[in-house]
Amino acid sequence: MATSKQPVTVPTDVNVDDFLAAVADDRRRADAQRLRAIMGEVTGEPAAMWGPSIVGFGSYHYTYESGRSGDAPLVGFSPRKQQLVVYLVGGFEERYGAVLARLGSHRTGKGCLYLKRLDDVDQSALRELLDRTMRVHKGVDRASKR
């Protein structure tokens, strides 16, 4: 009998303030608190913990071609030991190349933006990436190639 795998990234009752206060590195903790404020401003949504380590804002429902579906935060981040991981719309590297060119020091992965320090990136470009991701997830905007 097949069993469906339950998603790990679901909203929890963990307090976001407590989670961020437990970030060991002072600079990473300060960056995480600033990023929380930025994401809250951009989305207009409160921060909530998704799974054990993602601070997410708002939510959207997705359905893959396989039929698998679930909910995920519109945008989110995780203050990891080596960097901040920002969760954006999949394929953002191809979609928003011009914005990434303005961003500054970063690395990318599938749907993830890796930042060493928040001070090393252009805040306007970061806000634009967050806004575009939120709009795509809400179905308000198509994912452009600009």
DSSP file (Angstrom, degrees, kcal/mol; ACC not computed):
  #  RESIDUE AA STRUCTURE BP1 BP2  ACC     N-H-->O    O-->H-N    N-H-->O    O-->H-N    TCO  KAPPA ALPHA  PHI   PSI    X-CA   Y-CA   Z-CA
    1    1 A M              0   0    0      0, 0.0     2,-0.2     0, 0.0     0, 0.0   0.000 360.0 360.0 360.0 131.0    0.0    0.0    0.0
    2    2 A A        -     0   0    0      1,-0.0     2,-0.4     0, 0.0     0, 0.0  -0.559 360.0-155.7 -79.9 140.5    1.4    3.4   -1.0
    3    3 A T        -     0   0    0     -2,-0.2     2,-0.4     0, 0.0    -1,-0.0  -0.931  16.2-123.5-115.4 141.9    1.6    6.1    1.6
    4    4 A S        -     0   0    0     -2,-0.4     2,-0.4     1,-0.0     0, 0.0  -0.675  26.2-122.1 -85.5 137.7    1.6    9.8    0.9
    5    5 A K        -     0   0    0     -2,-0.4    -1,-0.0     1,-0.0     0, 0.0  -0.637  23.7-131.7 -79.5 126.8    4.6   11.6    2.2
    6    6 A Q        -     0   0    0     -2,-0.4     2,-0.1     1,-0.1    -1,-0.0  -0.594  26.5-109.4 -79.0 137.4    3.6   14.5    4.5
    7    7 A P        -     0   0    0      0, 0.0     3,-0.1     0, 0.0    -1,-0.1  -0.379  17.8-154.9 -66.7 145.2    5.3   17.8    3.8
    8    8 A V  S    S+     0   0    0      1,-0.2     2,-1.6    -2,-0.1    43,-0.0   0.784  80.7  75.3 -86.7 -32.4    7.8   19.0    6.3
    9    9 A T        +     0   0    0     42,-0.1    -1,-0.2    41,-0.1    62,-0.2  -0.607  66.3 130.7 -89.0  83.9    7.4   22.7    5.6
   10   10 A V        -     0   0    0     -2,-1.6    41,-3.1    -3,-0.1    62,-0.0  -0.912  66.2 -83.5-127.8 156.0    4.1   23.5    7.2
   11   11 A P  B     -A   50   0A   0      0, 0.0    39,-0.3     0, 0.0     2,-0.2  -0.303  49.5-169.7 -59.8 142.2    3.2   26.3    9.6
   12   12 A T        -     0   0    0     37,-2.6    37,-0.4     2,-0.2    -3,-0.0  -0.750  34.1-117.4-124.7 174.2    4.1   25.6   13.2
   13   13 A D        +     0   0    0     -2,-0.2     2,-0.1    35,-0.1    37,-0.1   0.326  68.7 129.8 -93.7   6.4    3.3   27.3   16.5
   14   14 A V        -     0   0    0     37,-0.1    35,-0.6    35,-0.1     2,-0.4  -0.384  66.8-113.0 -63.3 137.3    7.0   28.1   17.2
   15   15 A N     >  -     0   0    0      1,-0.2     4,-2.3    33,-0.1     5,-0.1  -0.599  16.6-149.0 -76.1 124.7    7.5   31.8   18.1
   16   16 A V  H  > S+     0   0    0     -2,-0.4     4,-2.8     1,-0.2     5,-0.3   0.894  97.1  54.5 -62.2 -41.7    9.5   33.6   15.4
   17   17 A D  H  > S+     0   0    0      1,-0.2     4,-2.3     2,-0.2    -1,-0.2   0.917 110.2  46.6 -59.1 -43.7   11.0   36.0   17.9
   18   18 A D  H  > S+     0   0    0      2,-0.2     4,-1.2     1,-0.2    -1,-0.2   0.912 112.0  51.0 -65.0 -42.5   12.3   33.0   20.0
   19   19 A F  H >< S+     0   0    0     -4,-2.3     3,-0.6     1,-0.2     4,-0.2   0.943 113.8  43.4 -60.2 -48.8   13.6   31.3   16.9
   20   20 A L  H >< S+     0   0    0     -4,-2.8     3,-1.5     1,-0.2    -1,-0.2   0.861 108.8  57.9 -68.1 -34.9   15.5   34.4   15.7
   21   21 A A  H 3< S+     0   0    0     -4,-2.3    -1,-0.2    -5,-0.3    -2,-0.2   0.770 101.1  58.7 -64.3 -24.5   16.8   35.1   19.2
   22   22 A A  T << S+     0   0    0     -4,-1.2     2,-0.4    -3,-0.6    -1,-0.3   0.490  72.5 117.9 -85.2  -3.6   18.4   31.7   19.2
   23   23 A V    <   -     0   0    0     -3,-1.5     6,-0.1    -4,-0.2    57,-0.1  -0.535  59.4-149.0 -65.8 121.8   20.6   32.4   16.1
   24   24 A A  S    S+     0   0    0     -2,-0.4     2,-0.4     4,-0.1    -1,-0.2   0.880  72.6  74.4 -66.7 -43.7   24.1   32.0   17.5
   25   25 A D  S  > S-     0   0    0      1,-0.1     4,-2.7     2,-0.0     5,-0.2  -0.584  71.7-146.3 -78.9 126.3   26.0   34.5   15.3
   26   26 A D  H  > S+     0   0    0     -2,-0.4     4,-2.4     1,-0.2     5,-0.2   0.909  98.3  45.5 -58.2 -46.4   25.3   38.2   16.3
   27   27 A R  H  > S+     0   0    0      2,-0.2     4,-2.6     1,-0.2    -1,-0.2   0.914 114.1  48.2 -66.7 -42.7   25.6   39.5   12.7
   28   28 A R  H  > S+     0   0    0      2,-0.2     4,-2.5     1,-0.2    -2,-0.2   0.900 111.9  50.8 -64.1 -40.2   23.5   36.7   11.2
   29   29 A R  H  X S+     0   0    0     -4,-2.7     4,-2.2     2,-0.2    -2,-0.2   0.926 111.6  47.0 -62.8 -44.9   20.9   37.3   13.9
   30   30 A A  H  X S+     0   0    0     -4,-2.4     4,-2.2     2,-0.2    -2,-0.2   0.907 113.0  49.2 -63.8 -42.1   20.8   41.0   13.2
   31   31 A D  H  X S+     0   0    0     -4,-2.6     4,-2.9     1,-0.2    -2,-0.2   0.902 110.2  51.6 -62.5 -40.9   20.6   40.3    9.4
   32   32 A A  H  X S+     0   0    0     -4,-2.5     4,-2.3     1,-0.2    -2,-0.2   0.896 109.5  49.2 -64.4 -39.9   17.7   37.9   10.0
   33   33 A Q  H  X S+     0   0    0     -4,-2.2     4,-1.7     2,-0.2    -1,-0.2   0.893 113.0  47.1 -67.5 -38.4   15.8   40.4   12.1
   34   34 A R  H  X S+     0   0    0     -4,-2.2     4,-2.5     2,-0.2    -2,-0.2   0.913 111.6  50.6 -66.1 -42.6   16.3   43.0    9.3
   35   35 A L  H  X S+     0   0    0     -4,-2.9     4,-2.8     1,-0.2     5,-0.2   0.877 107.0  55.0 -64.5 -36.9   15.2   40.6    6.6
   36   36 A R  H  X S+     0   0    0     -4,-2.3     4,-2.2     2,-0.2    -1,-0.2   0.931 109.6  46.9 -58.4 -45.7   12.1   39.7    8.7
   37   37 A A  H  X S+     0   0    0     -4,-1.7     4,-2.3     2,-0.2    -2,-0.2   0.919 112.6  49.2 -63.9 -44.0   11.2   43.4    8.7
   38   38 A I  H  X S+     0   0    0     -4,-2.5     4,-2.7     1,-0.2     5,-0.2   0.937 112.5  46.8 -61.2 -48.0   11.9   43.8    5.0
   39   39 A M  H  X S+     0   0    0     -4,-2.8     4,-2.5     1,-0.2     6,-0.4   0.876 111.1  52.3 -64.8 -36.9    9.8   40.8    4.1
   40   40 A G  H  X S+     0   0    0     -4,-2.2     4,-2.3    -5,-0.2     5,-0.3   0.909 111.8  46.5 -63.6 -41.8    7.0   41.9    6.4
   41   41 A E  H  < S+     0   0    0     -4,-2.3    -2,-0.2     2,-0.2    -1,-0.2   0.930 115.2  45.7 -65.2 -45.9    7.0   45.4    4.7
   42   42 A V  H  < S+     0   0    0     -4,-2.7    -2,-0.2     1,-0.2    -1,-0.2   0.909 124.6  31.1 -66.0 -43.1    7.0   43.9    1.1
   43   43 A T  H  < S-     0   0    0     -4,-2.5    -1,-0.2    -5,-0.2    -2,-0.2   0.757  89.5-137.9 -89.6 -25.7    4.3   41.3    1.7
   44   44 A G     <  +     0   0    0     -4,-2.3    -3,-0.1    -5,-0.3    -4,-0.1   0.651  67.0 120.4  72.3  14.3    2.2   43.0    4.3
   45   45 A E        -     0   0    0     -6,-0.4    -1,-0.3    -5,-0.3    -2,-0.2  -0.812  67.0-112.4-111.7 149.7    2.0   39.6    6.0
   46   46 A P        -     0   0    0      0, 0.0    12,-0.7     0, 0.0     2,-0.2  -0.442  37.8-103.2 -75.3 155.2    3.1   38.6    9.5
   47   47 A A  E     + B   0  57A   0     10,-0.1     2,-0.3    -2,-0.1    10,-0.2  -0.540  43.3 175.2 -76.1 143.1    6.1   36.3   10.0
   48   48 A A  E     - B   0  56A   0      8,-2.1     8,-3.3    -2,-0.2     2,-0.4  -0.989  33.5-108.0-145.6 149.3    5.3   32.7   10.9
   49   49 A M  E     - B   0  55A   0    -35,-0.6   -37,-2.6   -37,-0.4     2,-0.5  -0.644  26.9-166.5 -79.7 132.9    7.5   29.6   11.3
   50   50 A W  E >>  -AB  11  54A   0      4,-3.3     4,-1.4    -2,-0.4     3,-0.6  -0.981  64.0 -29.7-118.2 114.9    7.2   27.0    8.6
   51   51 A G  T 34 S-     0   0    0    -41,-3.1   -39,-0.1    -2,-0.5   -37,-0.1  -0.258 108.6 -47.7  66.7-164.5    8.8   23.8    9.6
   52   52 A P  T 34 S+     0   0    0      0, 0.0    -1,-0.2     0, 0.0   -43,-0.1   0.668 133.5  16.3 -79.2 -15.7   11.7   23.9   12.0
   53   53 A S  T <4 S+     0   0    0     -3,-0.6     2,-0.5    25,-0.0    -2,-0.2   0.341  93.3  97.7-145.8  13.1   13.8   26.6   10.4
   54   54 A I  E  <  -B   50   0A   0     -4,-1.4    -4,-3.3    24,-0.1     2,-0.7  -0.928  50.2-154.3-113.3 128.0   12.0   28.7    7.8
   55   55 A V  E     -BC  49  77A   0     22,-3.2    22,-2.0    -2,-0.5     2,-0.3  -0.884  28.9-174.0 -94.3 115.4   10.5   32.1    8.6
   56   56 A G  E     -BC  48  76A   0     -8,-3.3    -8,-2.1    -2,-0.7     2,-0.4  -0.741  21.0-148.6-116.5 161.2    7.7   32.5    6.1
   57   57 A F  E     -BC  47  75A   0     18,-2.2    17,-1.4    -2,-0.3    18,-1.0  -0.989  62.6 -28.9-132.2 121.8    5.3   35.3    5.1
   58   58 A G  S    S-     0   0    0    -12,-0.7     2,-0.3    -2,-0.4    17,-0.1  -0.113  73.8-114.8  65.7-170.9    1.7   34.6    3.8
   59   59 A S        -     0   0    0     14,-0.3     2,-0.3    15,-0.1    12,-0.0  -0.989  21.5-166.3-158.1 160.2    1.0   31.5    2.0
   60   60 A Y  E     -G   72   0B   0     12,-2.3    12,-2.1    -2,-0.3     2,-0.4  -0.973  23.8-120.7-144.6 157.3   -0.1   30.1   -1.4
   61   61 A H  E     -G   71   0B   0     -2,-0.3     2,-0.3    10,-0.2    10,-0.2  -0.842  29.5-170.5-101.5 135.8   -1.4   26.8   -2.6
   62   62 A Y  E     -G   70   0B   0      8,-2.7     8,-1.9    -2,-0.4     2,-0.4  -0.901  12.4-166.2-124.3 154.6    0.5   24.9   -5.3
   63   63 A T  E     -G   69   0B   0     -2,-0.3     6,-0.3     6,-0.2     2,-0.1  -0.964  14.7-147.7-138.8 122.3   -0.2   21.9   -7.5
   64   64 A Y    >   -     0   0    0      4,-3.3     3,-2.0    -2,-0.4    -2,-0.0  -0.398  32.0-105.9 -81.6 163.8    2.5   20.1   -9.5
   65   65 A E  T 3  S+     0   0    0      1,-0.3    -1,-0.1     2,-0.1     0, 0.0   0.797 121.2  63.8 -58.3 -28.4    1.9   18.4  -12.8
   66   66 A S  T 3  S-     0   0    0      2,-0.1    -1,-0.3     1,-0.1     3,-0.1   0.634 120.1-110.7 -70.6 -13.0    2.2   15.1  -10.8
   67   67 A G  S <  S+     0   0    0     -3,-2.0     2,-0.1     1,-0.4    -2,-0.1   0.193  74.9 135.9 100.2 -15.9   -0.9   16.1   -8.9
   68   68 A R        +     0   0    0     -5,-0.1    -4,-3.3     1,-0.0    -1,-0.4  -0.441  30.8 175.5 -65.2 136.7    1.0   16.6   -5.6
   69   69 A S  E     +G   63   0B   0     -6,-0.3     2,-0.3    -2,-0.1    -6,-0.2  -0.912  11.5 137.3-140.2 167.8   -0.2   19.8   -3.9
   70   70 A G  E     -G   62   0B   0     -8,-1.9    -8,-2.7    -2,-0.3     2,-0.3  -0.970  44.5 -81.4 178.9-168.9    0.3   21.7   -0.8
   71   71 A D  E     +G   61   0B   0     -2,-0.3   -10,-0.2   -10,-0.2   -62,-0.0  -0.908  36.8 172.9-121.5 149.9    0.9   25.1    0.8
   72   72 A A  E     -G   60   0B   0    -12,-2.1   -12,-2.3    -2,-0.3     2,-0.1  -0.965  39.4 -87.3-148.3 160.1    4.0   27.2    1.1
   73   73 A P        -     0   0    0      0, 0.0   -14,-0.3     0, 0.0   -15,-0.2  -0.417  31.3-126.6 -68.8 148.9    5.0   30.7    2.2
   74   74 A L  S    S-     0   0    0    -17,-1.4     2,-0.3     1,-0.3   -16,-0.2   0.947  94.1 -10.6 -57.1 -49.5    4.8   33.4   -0.4
   75   75 A V  E    S+C   57   0A   0    -18,-1.0   -18,-2.2   -17,-0.1     2,-0.3  -0.947  79.3 162.5-141.9 160.7    8.4   34.3    0.5
   76   76 A G  E     -CD  56  87A   0     11,-1.1    11,-3.1    -2,-0.3     2,-0.3  -0.978  17.1-152.0-166.4 174.8   10.6   33.1    3.3
   77   77 A F  E     -CD  55  86A   0    -22,-2.0   -22,-3.2    -2,-0.3     9,-0.2  -0.983   6.8-149.4-153.9 163.1   14.1   32.8    4.7
   78   78 A S  E     - D   0  85A   0      7,-2.2     7,-2.5    -2,-0.3     2,-1.6  -0.981  18.0-138.0-137.2 124.8   16.2   30.7    6.9
   79   79 A P  E     - D   0  84A   0      0, 0.0     5,-0.2     0, 0.0     2,-0.0  -0.634  35.0-175.3 -82.8  88.5   19.2   32.1    8.9
   80   80 A R        -     0   0    0     -2,-1.6    -2,-0.0     3,-1.5   -57,-0.0  -0.260  38.8-101.1 -79.7 170.4   21.7   29.2    8.3
   81   81 A K  S    S+     0   0    0      1,-0.2   -53,-0.1    -2,-0.0     3,-0.1   0.890 118.9  28.7 -60.3 -43.0   25.1   29.0    9.9
   82   82 A Q  S    S-     0   0    0      1,-0.2     2,-0.3   -54,-0.0    -1,-0.2   0.689 130.2 -12.2 -94.4 -21.2   27.0   30.2    6.8
   83   83 A Q        -     0   0    0     -5,-0.1    -3,-1.5     2,-0.0     2,-0.5  -0.982  69.5 -89.1-166.7 168.7   24.4   32.4    5.1
   84   84 A L  E     -DE  79 115A   0     31,-3.3    31,-2.6    -2,-0.3     2,-0.6  -0.813  36.1-151.1 -88.8 134.1   20.9   33.6    4.8
   85   85 A V  E     -DE  78 114A   0     -7,-2.5    -7,-2.2    -2,-0.5     2,-0.5  -0.945   9.0-163.4-108.8 120.3   18.8   31.5    2.5
   86   86 A V  E     -DE  77 113A   0     27,-3.2    27,-2.5    -2,-0.6     2,-0.6  -0.902  11.2-142.3-105.9 127.0   15.9   33.4    0.8
   87   87 A Y  E     +DE  76 112A   0    -11,-3.1   -11,-1.1    -2,-0.5    25,-0.2  -0.808  32.2 162.1 -96.4 118.7   13.2   31.3   -0.7
   88   88 A L        -     0   0    0     23,-2.8     2,-0.1    -2,-0.6     3,-0.1  -0.545  46.9 -58.4-121.7-176.1   11.8   32.8   -4.0
   89   89 A V    >   -     0   0    0     40,-0.2     3,-1.3    -2,-0.2    22,-0.2  -0.438  67.1 -96.6 -66.6 139.8    9.8   31.6   -7.0
   90   90 A G  T 3  S+     0   0    0      1,-0.2    -1,-0.1    -2,-0.1    20,-0.1  -0.281 108.2  21.6 -57.5 140.4   11.4   28.7   -8.8
   91   91 A G  T >> S+     0   0    0     18,-0.1     4,-2.2    -3,-0.1     3,-0.8   0.643  75.2 141.3  77.2  15.2   13.5   29.7  -11.9
   92   92 A F  H <>  +     0   0    0     -3,-1.3     4,-2.7     1,-0.2     8,-0.2   0.788  62.8  67.3 -61.8 -25.6   14.0   33.3  -10.6
   93   93 A E  H 34 S+     0   0    0      1,-0.2    -1,-0.2     2,-0.2     7,-0.1   0.916 110.4  33.7 -60.7 -42.7   17.6   33.2  -11.9
   94   94 A E  H X4 S+     0   0    0     -3,-0.8     3,-0.6     1,-0.1    -2,-0.2   0.862 120.7  50.2 -78.6 -37.6   16.3   33.1  -15.5
   95   95 A R  H 3< S+     0   0    0     -4,-2.2     3,-0.2     1,-0.2    -2,-0.2   0.873 121.8  27.8 -69.5 -39.1   13.2   35.2  -15.0
   96   96 A Y  T 3X S+     0   0    0     -4,-2.7     4,-2.4    50,-0.3     3,-0.3  -0.241  70.1 139.2-124.8  44.0   14.9   38.1  -13.2
   97   97 A G  H <> S+     0   0    0     -3,-0.6     4,-2.0     1,-0.2    -1,-0.2   0.860  74.3  53.7 -57.5 -40.3   18.4   38.2  -14.5
   98   98 A A  H  > S+     0   0    0     48,-0.3     4,-0.9     2,-0.2    -1,-0.2   0.878 110.2  47.2 -65.2 -37.0   18.5   42.0  -14.7
   99   99 A V  H >> S+     0   0    0     -3,-0.3     4,-1.0    47,-0.3     3,-0.7   0.913 111.1  51.3 -69.9 -42.1   17.4   42.4  -11.1
  100  100 A L  H 3X S+     0   0    0     -4,-2.4     4,-0.8     1,-0.2     3,-0.4   0.849 102.6  60.3 -62.9 -33.6   20.0   39.8  -10.0
  101  101 A A  H 3< S+     0   0    0     -4,-2.0    -1,-0.2     1,-0.2    -2,-0.2   0.818 109.3  43.4 -63.4 -29.4   22.7   41.8  -11.8
  102  102 A R  H << S+     0   0    0     -4,-0.9    20,-0.3    -3,-0.7    -1,-0.2   0.653  96.7  81.6 -84.5 -17.6   21.9   44.8   -9.6
  103  103 A L  H  < S-     0   0    0     -4,-1.0    19,-3.0    -3,-0.4     2,-0.3   0.862  81.6-147.6 -62.9 -42.5   21.7   42.7   -6.4
  104  104 A G  B  <  +H  121   0C   0     -4,-0.8     2,-0.2    17,-0.2    -1,-0.2  -0.774  57.6  16.2 104.7-156.8   25.4   42.4   -5.5
  105  105 A S  S    S+     0   0    0     15,-1.1     2,-0.3    -2,-0.3    11,-0.3  -0.345  84.2 118.8 -63.1 117.8   27.1   39.5   -3.8
  106  106 A H        -     0   0    0     -2,-0.2     2,-0.3     9,-0.1     9,-0.2  -0.978  46.5-139.6-164.7 167.9   25.0   36.4   -3.9
  107  107 A R  E     -F  114   0A   0      7,-1.8     7,-3.1    -2,-0.3     2,-0.3  -0.926  21.3-147.2-129.6 159.2   24.7   32.8   -5.0
  108  108 A T  E     +F  113   0A   0     -2,-0.3     2,-0.3     5,-0.2     5,-0.2  -0.916  17.6 171.4-128.5 156.9   21.6   31.1   -6.4
  109  109 A G  E >   -F  112   0A   0      3,-2.5     3,-1.3    -2,-0.3     2,-0.9  -0.817  61.2 -46.8-143.5-177.1   20.1   27.6   -6.3
  110  110 A K  T 3  S-     0   0    0      1,-0.3   -20,-0.1    -2,-0.3     3,-0.1  -0.402 127.1 -22.1 -62.9  99.9   16.8   26.2   -7.4
  111  111 A G  T 3  S+     0   0    0     -2,-0.9   -23,-2.8   -22,-0.2     2,-0.4   0.510 120.5 107.7  77.2   4.4   14.4   28.7   -6.0
  112  112 A C  E <   -EF  87 109A   0     -3,-1.3    -3,-2.5   -25,-0.2     2,-0.5  -0.932  51.3-161.5-121.9 140.9   17.0   29.8   -3.4
  113  113 A L  E     -EF  86 108A   0    -27,-2.5   -27,-3.2    -2,-0.4     2,-0.5  -0.982  14.3-153.4-115.8 125.9   19.0   33.0   -3.0
  114  114 A Y  E     -EF  85 107A   0     -7,-3.1    -7,-1.8    -2,-0.5     2,-0.4  -0.897  14.0-178.0-107.6 123.1   22.1   32.7   -0.7
  115  115 A L  E     -E   84   0A   0    -31,-2.6   -31,-3.3    -2,-0.5     3,-0.2  -0.976  20.2-167.2-123.8 128.3   23.3   35.9    0.9
  116  116 A K  S    S+     0   0    0     -2,-0.4     2,-0.4     1,-0.3    -1,-0.1   0.928  83.1   6.0 -74.1 -47.4   26.4   36.1    3.2
  117  117 A R    >   -     0   0    0    -12,-0.2     3,-1.0     1,-0.1    -1,-0.3  -0.999  59.5-141.0-140.3 138.7   25.5   39.6    4.5
  118  118 A L  G >  S+     0   0    0     -2,-0.4     3,-1.4     1,-0.2    -1,-0.1   0.823 103.8  62.3 -67.1 -30.6   22.5   41.8    4.0
  119  119 A D  G 3  S+     0   0    0      1,-0.2    -1,-0.2    -3,-0.1     4,-0.1   0.678  94.2  64.8 -67.9 -16.6   24.7   44.9    3.8
  120  120 A D  G <  S+     0   0    0     -3,-1.0   -15,-1.1   -15,-0.1     2,-0.3   0.458  95.1  71.0 -86.0  -1.3   26.4   43.4    0.7
  121  121 A V  B <  S-H  104   0C   0     -3,-1.4     2,-0.6   -17,-0.2   -17,-0.2  -0.865  89.2-106.0-120.4 152.6   23.2   43.5   -1.4
  122  122 A D     >  -     0   0    0    -19,-3.0     4,-2.3    -2,-0.3     5,-0.2  -0.632  26.9-152.1 -72.9 116.1   21.2   46.3   -3.0
  123  123 A Q  H  > S+     0   0    0     -2,-0.6     4,-2.6     1,-0.2     5,-0.2   0.837  93.1  55.3 -62.6 -34.7   18.1   46.5   -0.9
  124  124 A S  H  > S+     0   0    0      2,-0.2     4,-2.1     1,-0.2    -1,-0.2   0.921 109.4  46.3 -64.6 -44.4   16.0   47.9   -3.7
  125  125 A A  H  > S+     0   0    0      2,-0.2     4,-2.3     1,-0.2    -2,-0.2   0.905 112.2  51.2 -65.1 -41.2   16.8   44.8   -5.9
  126  126 A L  H  X S+     0   0    0     -4,-2.3     4,-2.3     1,-0.2    -2,-0.2   0.933 110.2  49.0 -61.4 -46.1   16.2   42.5   -3.0
  127  127 A R  H  X S+     0   0    0     -4,-2.6     4,-2.8     1,-0.2    -1,-0.2   0.881 109.6  52.7 -61.0 -38.2   12.8   44.1   -2.4
  128  128 A E  H  X S+     0   0    0     -4,-2.1     4,-2.8     2,-0.2     5,-0.2   0.913 108.7  49.3 -65.1 -42.3   12.0   43.8   -6.1
  129  129 A L  H  X S+     0   0    0     -4,-2.3     4,-2.2     2,-0.2   -40,-0.2   0.911 113.3  47.3 -62.2 -41.9   12.8   40.1   -6.1
  130  130 A L  H  X S+     0   0    0     -4,-2.3     4,-2.6     2,-0.2    -2,-0.2   0.929 113.5  47.6 -64.6 -45.5   10.6   39.5   -3.0
  131  131 A D  H  X S+     0   0    0     -4,-2.8     4,-2.5     2,-0.2    -2,-0.2   0.922 112.6  48.3 -63.3 -44.8    7.7   41.5   -4.5
  132  132 A R  H  X S+     0   0    0     -4,-2.8     4,-2.3     2,-0.2    -1,-0.2   0.904 112.3  49.4 -64.0 -40.8    7.9   39.7   -7.9
  133  133 A T  H  X S+     0   0    0     -4,-2.2     4,-2.6    -5,-0.2     5,-0.2   0.940 111.7  48.6 -61.9 -47.2    8.0   36.4   -6.2
  134  134 A M  H  X S+     0   0    0     -4,-2.6     4,-1.9     1,-0.2     6,-0.2   0.914 111.5  49.8 -59.5 -43.8    5.0   37.3   -4.0
  135  135 A R  H  X>S+     0   0    0     -4,-2.5     5,-2.2     2,-0.2     6,-1.3   0.886 111.1  48.8 -65.6 -39.7    3.0   38.5   -7.0
  136  136 A V  H ><5S+     0   0    0     -4,-2.3     3,-1.1     1,-0.2    -2,-0.2   0.940 111.9  48.9 -64.4 -46.3    3.7   35.3   -9.0
  137  137 A H  H 3<5S+     0   0    0     -4,-2.6    -2,-0.2     1,-0.3    -1,-0.2   0.819 111.2  50.0 -65.0 -29.8    2.7   33.1   -6.1
  138  138 A K  H 3<5S-     0   0    0     -4,-1.9    -1,-0.3    -5,-0.2    -2,-0.2   0.577 113.3-120.5 -81.6  -9.5   -0.5   35.1   -5.6
  139  139 A G  T <<5S+     0   0    0     -3,-1.1    -3,-0.2    -4,-0.6    -2,-0.1   0.649  83.0 116.8  79.1  15.2   -1.2   34.8   -9.4
  140  140 A V  S   <S+     0   0    0     -5,-2.2     2,-0.4    -6,-0.2    -4,-0.2   0.752  76.3  28.5 -84.5 -26.6   -1.2   38.6   -9.8
  141  141 A D  S    S-     0   0    0     -6,-1.3    -2,-0.2    -9,-0.1    -1,-0.2  -0.988  76.9-125.0-138.6 140.8    1.8   38.6  -12.1
  142  142 A R        -     0   0    0     -2,-0.4     2,-1.0    -3,-0.1    -6,-0.1  -0.546  43.5 -97.2 -78.3 154.2    3.2   36.2  -14.6
  143  143 A A        -     0   0    0     -2,-0.2    -1,-0.1    -7,-0.1   -10,-0.0  -0.625  50.1-157.5 -75.1 104.8    6.9   35.3  -14.1
  144  144 A S        -     0   0    0     -2,-1.0    -1,-0.0     1,-0.1    -3,-0.0  -0.218  22.5-127.8 -80.0 172.2    8.6   37.7  -16.6
  145  145 A K              0   0    0      1,-0.2   -48,-0.2   -49,-0.1   -47,-0.1   0.092 360.0 360.0-105.5  20.8   12.0   37.3  -18.1
  146  146 A R              0   0    0    -50,-0.1   -50,-0.3   -49,-0.1   -47,-0.3   0.437 360.0 360.0 -96.6 360.0   13.2   40.7  -17.1
